[in-house]
Amino acid sequence: MTAPTSAGDPPARGAARTEPARGAARTEPARGLSIRMTTPTPDRTAPEPLIRVTEVTRDYPRPRTSLLKRAPVVHALRGVSLDVRPGERFGIVGESGCGKSTLLRIIAGLDRPTAGQVVVDGQEISRLPERRLRFLREELQLVFQDPMSSLDPRMRVRDIIAEPLVVQGHPASGARVRELLDAVGLPADSGDRYPHQFSGGQRQRISLARALAPSPKILVADEPVSALDVSVRAQVLNLISDLVDDLELTLVFVSHDLSVVKHVCDTVAVMHAGRIVETGTTGEVYATPQHPYTRRLVAAIPTLPRALAGATTRDLLKGALE
Ligand SMILES: Nc1ncnc2c1ncn2[C@@H]1O[C@H](COP(=O)(O)OP(=O)(O)OP(=O)(O)O)[C@@H](O)[C@H]1O
Protein backbone atom coordinates (compact mmCIF):
# COMPACT_ATOMS: atom_id res chain seq x y z
CA MET A 1 0.00 0.00 0.00
CA THR A 2 1.28 3.43 -0.76
CA ALA A 3 1.24 5.63 2.24
CA PRO A 4 -1.64 8.02 2.26
CA THR A 5 -1.21 11.39 3.83
CA SER A 6 -3.47 14.24 4.72
CA ALA A 7 -2.42 17.82 5.10
CA GLY A 8 -1.25 18.47 8.63
CA ASP A 9 -0.78 14.81 9.55
CA PRO A 10 2.52 13.35 10.62
CA PRO A 11 4.01 11.49 7.68
CA ALA A 12 2.44 8.09 7.18
CA ARG A 13 4.75 5.16 6.75
CA GLY A 14 5.99 4.54 3.25
CA ALA A 15 5.42 1.69 0.90
CA ALA A 16 8.38 -0.26 2.27
CA ARG A 17 7.23 -3.56 3.73
CA THR A 18 9.30 -5.31 6.29
CA GLU A 19 6.79 -7.90 7.46
CA PRO A 20 7.32 -11.36 6.01
CA ALA A 21 4.83 -12.04 3.23
CA ARG A 22 2.05 -14.47 4.07
CA GLY A 23 3.20 -16.83 1.35
CA ALA A 24 3.53 -20.29 2.79
CA ALA A 25 2.09 -23.08 0.71
CA ARG A 26 -1.12 -24.48 2.17
CA THR A 27 -1.95 -28.11 2.19
CA GLU A 28 -5.73 -27.93 2.23
CA PRO A 29 -8.17 -25.70 0.40
CA ALA A 30 -11.38 -24.39 1.94
CA ARG A 31 -13.65 -27.37 1.86
CA GLY A 32 -15.53 -28.02 -1.30
CA LEU A 33 -14.37 -25.11 -3.46
CA SER A 34 -12.31 -25.61 -6.56
CA ILE A 35 -9.32 -23.44 -5.94
CA ARG A 36 -5.61 -23.12 -6.38
CA MET A 37 -3.47 -24.58 -3.64
CA THR A 38 -1.04 -21.83 -2.79
CA THR A 39 -1.56 -18.84 -0.57
CA PRO A 40 -1.27 -15.61 -2.52
CA THR A 41 1.61 -13.42 -1.62
CA PRO A 42 0.59 -9.75 -1.77
CA ASP A 43 2.15 -8.42 -4.93
CA ARG A 44 4.18 -5.49 -3.65
CA THR A 45 5.57 -4.69 -7.09
CA ALA A 46 2.29 -4.74 -9.03
CA PRO A 47 2.15 -1.54 -11.07
CA GLU A 48 -1.56 -1.01 -10.43
CA PRO A 49 -3.32 -1.41 -7.11
CA LEU A 50 -6.66 -3.21 -7.19
CA ILE A 51 -8.20 -0.34 -5.22
CA ARG A 52 -6.88 3.23 -5.35
CA VAL A 53 -8.59 5.93 -3.28
CA THR A 54 -7.29 9.45 -3.95
CA GLU A 55 -8.06 12.48 -1.80
CA VAL A 56 -11.61 11.39 -1.07
CA THR A 57 -13.83 13.64 0.99
CA ARG A 58 -17.43 12.99 2.00
CA ASP A 59 -19.58 15.66 3.55
CA TYR A 60 -23.06 14.91 4.86
CA PRO A 61 -25.47 17.79 5.33
CA ARG A 62 -27.07 17.98 8.76
CA PRO A 63 -30.61 19.23 9.22
CA ARG A 64 -30.85 23.03 9.27
CA THR A 65 -31.26 24.45 12.73
CA SER A 66 -32.04 28.03 11.67
CA LEU A 67 -33.38 29.76 8.57
CA LEU A 68 -30.65 32.35 8.90
CA LYS A 69 -27.73 29.92 9.06
CA ARG A 70 -26.36 27.53 6.45
CA ALA A 71 -27.09 23.85 7.05
CA PRO A 72 -24.24 22.38 9.08
CA VAL A 73 -22.10 19.67 7.49
CA VAL A 74 -20.48 16.50 8.86
CA HIS A 75 -17.04 16.01 7.32
CA ALA A 76 -17.09 12.21 7.43
CA LEU A 77 -13.98 11.85 5.22
CA ARG A 78 -11.36 14.56 4.83
CA GLY A 79 -8.94 13.76 2.01
CA VAL A 80 -8.42 10.01 2.35
CA SER A 81 -5.94 8.28 0.04
CA LEU A 82 -4.96 4.63 0.03
CA ASP A 83 -3.89 1.84 -2.30
CA VAL A 84 -4.79 -1.81 -1.84
CA ARG A 85 -2.69 -4.28 -3.83
CA PRO A 86 -4.03 -7.55 -5.21
CA GLY A 87 -3.92 -10.22 -2.50
CA GLU A 88 -3.43 -7.71 0.30
CA ARG A 89 -5.37 -7.99 3.57
CA PHE A 90 -5.97 -4.36 4.29
CA GLY A 91 -7.31 -3.38 7.70
CA ILE A 92 -8.89 -0.05 8.59
CA VAL A 93 -9.12 0.72 12.31
CA GLY A 94 -10.41 3.64 14.28
CA GLU A 95 -13.00 4.51 16.87
CA SER A 96 -16.72 4.85 16.23
CA GLY A 97 -17.61 7.77 13.96
CA CYS A 98 -14.15 8.21 12.40
CA GLY A 99 -15.48 7.42 8.90
CA LYS A 100 -14.63 3.74 8.39
CA SER A 101 -18.05 2.64 7.12
CA THR A 102 -18.36 5.71 4.90
CA LEU A 103 -15.03 4.83 3.29
CA LEU A 104 -16.13 1.23 2.74
CA ARG A 105 -19.44 2.28 1.22
CA ILE A 106 -17.61 4.57 -1.20
CA ILE A 107 -15.13 1.84 -2.17
CA ALA A 108 -18.09 -0.52 -2.73
CA GLY A 109 -19.88 2.02 -4.94
CA LEU A 110 -22.78 2.30 -2.46
CA ASP A 111 -22.10 5.97 -1.77
CA ARG A 112 -20.40 8.74 -3.75
CA PRO A 113 -17.57 10.94 -2.56
CA THR A 114 -18.09 14.69 -2.38
CA ALA A 115 -14.65 15.02 -4.00
CA GLY A 116 -11.79 12.74 -4.95
CA GLN A 117 -11.41 9.56 -6.97
CA VAL A 118 -11.92 5.85 -6.40
CA VAL A 119 -10.47 3.40 -8.90
CA VAL A 120 -11.33 -0.30 -8.56
CA ASP A 121 -9.69 -2.77 -10.92
CA GLY A 122 -8.72 0.04 -13.29
CA GLN A 123 -12.12 1.76 -13.44
CA GLU A 124 -12.93 5.09 -11.87
CA ILE A 125 -16.18 4.30 -10.09
CA SER A 126 -17.07 7.42 -8.17
CA ARG A 127 -18.98 9.06 -11.02
CA LEU A 128 -20.22 5.97 -12.87
CA PRO A 129 -23.97 5.52 -13.19
CA GLU A 130 -25.42 2.47 -11.41
CA ARG A 131 -25.82 0.48 -14.66
CA ARG A 132 -22.02 0.73 -15.23
CA LEU A 133 -21.26 -0.54 -11.73
CA ARG A 134 -22.30 -4.09 -12.58
CA PHE A 135 -18.66 -5.22 -12.76
CA LEU A 136 -18.16 -3.97 -9.20
CA ARG A 137 -21.22 -5.84 -7.91
CA GLU A 138 -19.59 -9.03 -9.22
CA GLU A 139 -15.99 -8.34 -8.23
CA LEU A 140 -16.58 -6.91 -4.77
CA GLN A 141 -18.76 -8.46 -2.10
CA LEU A 142 -19.59 -7.21 1.37
CA VAL A 143 -20.06 -8.80 4.76
CA PHE A 144 -21.66 -6.67 7.45
CA GLN A 145 -21.57 -6.52 11.21
CA ASP A 146 -24.96 -7.94 12.04
CA PRO A 147 -25.84 -11.05 10.05
CA MET A 148 -29.38 -11.11 11.48
CA SER A 149 -30.29 -7.79 9.90
CA SER A 150 -28.42 -8.47 6.65
CA LEU A 151 -30.13 -11.86 6.04
CA ASP A 152 -33.78 -11.87 4.98
CA PRO A 153 -35.57 -13.86 7.72
CA ARG A 154 -38.26 -15.04 5.26
CA MET A 155 -35.85 -16.66 2.85
CA ARG A 156 -34.39 -20.14 3.13
CA VAL A 157 -30.62 -20.20 3.44
CA ARG A 158 -30.15 -21.78 -0.01
CA ASP A 159 -32.04 -18.88 -1.62
CA ILE A 160 -30.11 -16.32 0.43
CA ILE A 161 -26.82 -17.78 -0.78
CA ALA A 162 -28.00 -18.06 -4.39
CA GLU A 163 -29.46 -14.54 -4.45
CA PRO A 164 -26.37 -12.64 -5.70
CA LEU A 165 -26.00 -15.15 -8.54
CA VAL A 166 -29.65 -14.89 -9.51
CA VAL A 167 -29.54 -11.07 -9.38
CA GLN A 168 -26.54 -11.10 -11.70
CA GLY A 169 -28.25 -13.51 -14.11
CA HIS A 170 -26.01 -16.51 -13.41
CA PRO A 171 -27.19 -20.05 -12.81
CA ALA A 172 -27.42 -20.93 -9.11
CA SER A 173 -27.35 -24.71 -8.86
CA GLY A 174 -27.99 -26.69 -5.69
CA ALA A 175 -24.50 -28.13 -6.09
CA ARG A 176 -22.98 -24.64 -5.98
CA VAL A 177 -24.94 -23.77 -2.84
CA ARG A 178 -23.80 -27.00 -1.16
CA GLU A 179 -20.22 -26.27 -2.21
CA LEU A 180 -20.43 -22.84 -0.59
CA LEU A 181 -22.04 -24.20 2.60
CA ASP A 182 -19.24 -26.74 2.83
CA ALA A 183 -16.60 -24.04 2.31
CA VAL A 184 -17.90 -22.08 5.31
CA GLY A 185 -18.24 -25.18 7.49
CA LEU A 186 -22.03 -25.60 7.49
CA PRO A 187 -23.80 -28.91 6.87
CA ALA A 188 -25.39 -29.43 3.45
CA ASP A 189 -28.94 -29.51 4.88
CA SER A 190 -28.53 -25.96 6.22
CA GLY A 191 -29.92 -24.75 2.90
CA ASP A 192 -33.42 -25.92 3.85
CA ARG A 193 -33.52 -23.84 7.03
CA TYR A 194 -34.12 -20.18 7.88
CA PRO A 195 -31.63 -17.69 9.40
CA HIS A 196 -33.30 -17.66 12.84
CA GLN A 197 -32.53 -21.37 13.18
CA PHE A 198 -28.80 -20.63 13.36
CA SER A 199 -26.48 -19.14 15.98
CA GLY A 200 -24.83 -15.74 15.41
CA GLY A 201 -21.56 -17.32 14.27
CA GLN A 202 -23.40 -19.66 11.88
CA ARG A 203 -25.37 -16.73 10.46
CA GLN A 204 -22.12 -14.93 9.74
CA ARG A 205 -20.96 -18.09 7.93
CA ILE A 206 -24.12 -17.86 5.81
CA SER A 207 -23.28 -14.22 5.02
CA LEU A 208 -19.81 -15.30 3.97
CA ALA A 209 -21.20 -18.07 1.73
CA ARG A 210 -23.51 -15.54 0.07
CA ALA A 211 -20.63 -13.09 -0.42
CA LEU A 212 -18.49 -15.78 -2.03
CA ALA A 213 -21.24 -17.03 -4.36
CA PRO A 214 -20.34 -14.75 -7.31
CA SER A 215 -16.62 -15.62 -6.95
CA PRO A 216 -15.55 -12.07 -6.10
CA LYS A 217 -11.99 -10.76 -6.26
CA ILE A 218 -12.48 -8.46 -3.30
CA LEU A 219 -14.12 -9.18 0.05
CA VAL A 220 -15.06 -6.13 2.10
CA ALA A 221 -15.92 -6.84 5.73
CA ASP A 222 -17.37 -4.16 8.01
CA GLU A 223 -16.93 -5.19 11.67
CA PRO A 224 -17.80 -8.81 10.78
CA VAL A 225 -17.27 -10.22 14.27
CA SER A 226 -18.15 -7.37 16.61
CA ALA A 227 -21.78 -8.52 17.00
CA LEU A 228 -20.68 -12.08 17.82
CA ASP A 229 -20.00 -13.76 21.15
CA VAL A 230 -16.35 -13.57 22.08
CA SER A 231 -16.25 -17.38 22.05
CA VAL A 232 -16.98 -17.63 18.31
CA ARG A 233 -15.09 -14.56 17.09
CA ALA A 234 -11.79 -16.39 16.61
CA GLN A 235 -13.50 -19.16 14.62
CA VAL A 236 -15.11 -16.68 12.22
CA LEU A 237 -11.87 -14.69 11.90
CA ASN A 238 -9.93 -17.87 11.13
CA LEU A 239 -12.55 -18.82 8.56
CA ILE A 240 -12.30 -15.41 6.86
CA SER A 241 -8.52 -15.72 6.89
CA ASP A 242 -8.56 -19.21 5.36
CA LEU A 243 -11.10 -18.26 2.70
CA VAL A 244 -9.08 -15.19 1.73
CA ASP A 245 -5.99 -17.36 1.36
CA ASP A 246 -7.63 -20.25 -0.43
CA LEU A 247 -9.69 -18.20 -2.84
CA GLU A 248 -6.91 -15.65 -3.42
CA LEU A 249 -9.11 -12.77 -2.40
CA THR A 250 -8.13 -9.21 -1.62
CA LEU A 251 -9.54 -8.26 1.77
CA VAL A 252 -10.59 -4.86 3.06
CA PHE A 253 -11.47 -5.30 6.71
CA VAL A 254 -12.86 -2.64 9.03
CA SER A 255 -12.86 -2.87 12.80
CA HIS A 256 -12.68 -0.62 15.82
CA ASP A 257 -10.68 -3.40 17.48
CA LEU A 258 -6.96 -3.44 16.77
CA SER A 259 -6.45 -6.96 18.03
CA VAL A 260 -9.03 -8.23 15.53
CA VAL A 261 -7.29 -6.44 12.65
CA LYS A 262 -3.93 -7.78 13.78
CA HIS A 263 -5.34 -11.30 13.62
CA VAL A 264 -6.45 -11.03 10.00
CA CYS A 265 -4.61 -8.22 8.15
CA ASP A 266 -1.10 -7.70 6.86
CA THR A 267 -1.52 -3.96 6.34
CA VAL A 268 -3.35 -1.47 8.52
CA ALA A 269 -4.54 2.11 8.08
CA VAL A 270 -5.47 3.97 11.24
CA MET A 271 -8.33 6.44 10.85
CA HIS A 272 -9.09 9.37 13.08
CA ALA A 273 -11.73 12.05 12.52
CA GLY A 274 -12.13 11.36 8.80
CA ARG A 275 -8.42 11.06 7.99
CA ILE A 276 -5.90 8.27 7.75
CA VAL A 277 -3.23 9.19 10.26
CA GLU A 278 -0.92 6.21 9.86
CA THR A 279 -0.43 3.21 7.60
CA GLY A 280 2.00 0.34 7.44
CA THR A 281 2.30 -3.37 7.94
CA THR A 282 0.43 -4.56 11.00
CA GLY A 283 3.77 -5.68 12.43
CA GLU A 284 5.34 -2.21 12.26
CA VAL A 285 2.26 -0.24 13.25
CA TYR A 286 1.62 -2.37 16.34
CA ALA A 287 5.29 -2.59 17.35
CA THR A 288 6.26 1.04 16.76
CA PRO A 289 3.18 3.25 16.33
CA GLN A 290 4.19 6.69 15.08
CA HIS A 291 1.09 8.84 15.43
CA PRO A 292 -0.04 9.80 18.96
CA TYR A 293 -3.56 8.52 18.22
CA THR A 294 -2.19 5.13 17.09
CA ARG A 295 -0.03 4.98 20.19
CA ARG A 296 -3.13 5.47 22.33
CA LEU A 297 -5.02 2.75 20.45
CA VAL A 298 -2.15 0.28 20.70
CA ALA A 299 -1.68 1.02 24.40
CA ALA A 300 -5.38 0.29 24.96
CA ILE A 301 -5.20 -3.26 23.53
CA PRO A 302 -5.93 -5.52 26.48
CA THR A 303 -3.15 -7.97 27.28
CA LEU A 304 -3.14 -10.84 29.73
CA PRO A 305 -0.63 -10.54 32.54
CA ARG A 306 2.47 -12.54 31.56
CA ALA A 307 1.88 -15.08 34.34
CA LEU A 308 -1.60 -15.87 32.99
CA ALA A 309 -0.78 -15.86 29.30
CA GLY A 310 0.16 -19.54 29.12
CA ALA A 311 -2.26 -20.73 31.78
CA THR A 312 -4.99 -23.23 31.03
CA THR A 313 -8.55 -22.81 32.27
CA ARG A 314 -7.82 -25.54 34.84
CA ASP A 315 -4.79 -23.54 36.11
CA LEU A 316 -6.92 -20.43 36.44
CA LEU A 317 -9.71 -22.30 38.28
CA LYS A 318 -7.32 -24.32 40.42
CA GLY A 319 -8.28 -22.71 43.70
CA ALA A 320 -11.98 -22.99 42.96
CA LEU A 321 -11.76 -26.65 41.88
CA GLU A 322 -9.86 -27.85 44.92
N1 LIG B 1 -25.93 9.10 5.85
C1 LIG B 1 -25.39 9.93 6.74
N2 LIG B 1 -25.94 11.14 6.98
C2 LIG B 1 -25.38 12.00 7.86
N3 LIG B 1 -24.25 11.73 8.57
C3 LIG B 1 -23.66 10.53 8.36
C4 LIG B 1 -24.20 9.57 7.45
N4 LIG B 1 -23.39 8.48 7.47
C5 LIG B 1 -22.40 8.75 8.35
N5 LIG B 1 -22.57 9.97 8.89
C6 LIG B 1 -21.68 10.62 9.87
O1 LIG B 1 -20.37 10.53 9.35
C7 LIG B 1 -19.44 10.24 10.39
C8 LIG B 1 -18.70 8.96 10.06
O2 LIG B 1 -19.63 7.88 10.15
P1 LIG B 1 -19.20 6.35 9.83
O3 LIG B 1 -20.42 5.51 10.01
O4 LIG B 1 -18.50 6.28 8.54
O5 LIG B 1 -18.15 6.08 11.01
P2 LIG B 1 -17.60 4.70 11.53
O6 LIG B 1 -16.16 4.91 11.84
O7 LIG B 1 -17.91 3.60 10.58
O8 LIG B 1 -18.40 4.52 12.88
P3 LIG B 1 -19.12 3.21 13.45
O9 LIG B 1 -18.02 2.26 13.78
O10 LIG B 1 -19.84 3.70 14.67
O11 LIG B 1 -20.04 2.72 12.37
C9 LIG B 1 -20.24 10.17 11.67
O12 LIG B 1 -20.19 11.44 12.30
C10 LIG B 1 -21.65 9.88 11.19
O13 LIG B 1 -22.61 10.39 12.09
The ligand as an SDF file (V2000), in Angstrom:
LIG
                    3D

 31 33  0  0  0  0  0  0  0  0999 V2000
  -25.9300    9.1010    5.8490 N   0  0  0  0  0  0  0  0  0  0  0  0
  -25.3940    9.9310    6.7420 C   0  0  0  0  0  0  0  0  0  0  0  0
  -25.9410   11.1400    6.9790 N   0  0  0  0  0  0  0  0  0  0  0  0
  -25.3830   12.0020    7.8640 C   0  0  0  0  0  0  0  0  0  0  0  0
  -24.2510   11.7330    8.5680 N   0  0  0  0  0  0  0  0  0  0  0  0
  -23.6620   10.5280    8.3610 C   0  0  0  0  0  0  0  0  0  0  0  0
  -24.1950    9.5690    7.4510 C   0  0  0  0  0  0  0  0  0  0  0  0
  -23.3900    8.4800    7.4650 N   0  0  0  0  0  0  0  0  0  0  0  0
  -22.4020    8.7460    8.3520 C   0  0  0  0  0  0  0  0  0  0  0  0
  -22.5680    9.9720    8.8860 N   0  0  0  0  0  0  0  0  0  0  0  0
  -21.6800   10.6190    9.8690 C   0  0  0  0  0  0  0  0  0  0  0  0
  -20.3750   10.5320    9.3470 O   0  0  0  0  0  0  0  0  0  0  0  0
  -19.4400   10.2440   10.3880 C   0  0  0  0  0  0  0  0  0  0  0  0
  -18.7010    8.9560   10.0580 C   0  0  0  0  0  0  0  0  0  0  0  0
  -19.6280    7.8750   10.1470 O   0  0  0  0  0  0  0  0  0  0  0  0
  -19.2030    6.3510    9.8300 P   0  0  0  0  0  0  0  0  0  0  0  0
  -20.4190    5.5110   10.0120 O   0  0  0  0  0  0  0  0  0  0  0  0
  -18.5050    6.2810    8.5400 O   0  0  0  0  0  0  0  0  0  0  0  0
  -18.1530    6.0810   11.0140 O   0  0  0  0  0  0  0  0  0  0  0  0
  -17.5960    4.7000   11.5260 P   0  0  0  0  0  0  0  0  0  0  0  0
  -16.1610    4.9100   11.8440 O   0  0  0  0  0  0  0  0  0  0  0  0
  -17.9130    3.6010   10.5830 O   0  0  0  0  0  0  0  0  0  0  0  0
  -18.4000    4.5190   12.8820 O   0  0  0  0  0  0  0  0  0  0  0  0
  -19.1190    3.2060   13.4540 P   0  0  0  0  0  0  0  0  0  0  0  0
  -18.0160    2.2600   13.7770 O   0  0  0  0  0  0  0  0  0  0  0  0
  -19.8420    3.7040   14.6690 O   0  0  0  0  0  0  0  0  0  0  0  0
  -20.0370    2.7200   12.3740 O   0  0  0  0  0  0  0  0  0  0  0  0
  -20.2370   10.1660   11.6700 C   0  0  0  0  0  0  0  0  0  0  0  0
  -20.1900   11.4350   12.2970 O   0  0  0  0  0  0  0  0  0  0  0  0
  -21.6460    9.8800   11.1950 C   0  0  0  0  0  0  0  0  0  0  0  0
  -22.6060   10.3850   12.0900 O   0  0  0  0  0  0  0  0  0  0  0  0
  1  2  1  0
  2  3  1  0
  2  7  2  0
  3  4  2  0
  4  5  1  0
  5  6  2  0
  6  7  1  0
  6 10  1  0
  7  8  1  0
  8  9  2  0
  9 10  1  0
 10 11  1  0
 11 12  1  0
 11 30  1  0
 12 13  1  0
 13 14  1  0
 13 28  1  0
 14 15  1  0
 15 16  1  0
 16 17  2  0
 16 18  1  0
 16 19  1  0
 19 20  1  0
 20 21  2  0
 20 22  1  0
 20 23  1  0
 23 24  1  0
 24 25  2  0
 24 26  1  0
 24 27  1  0
 28 29  1  0
 28 30  1  0
 30 31  1  0
M  END
$$$$
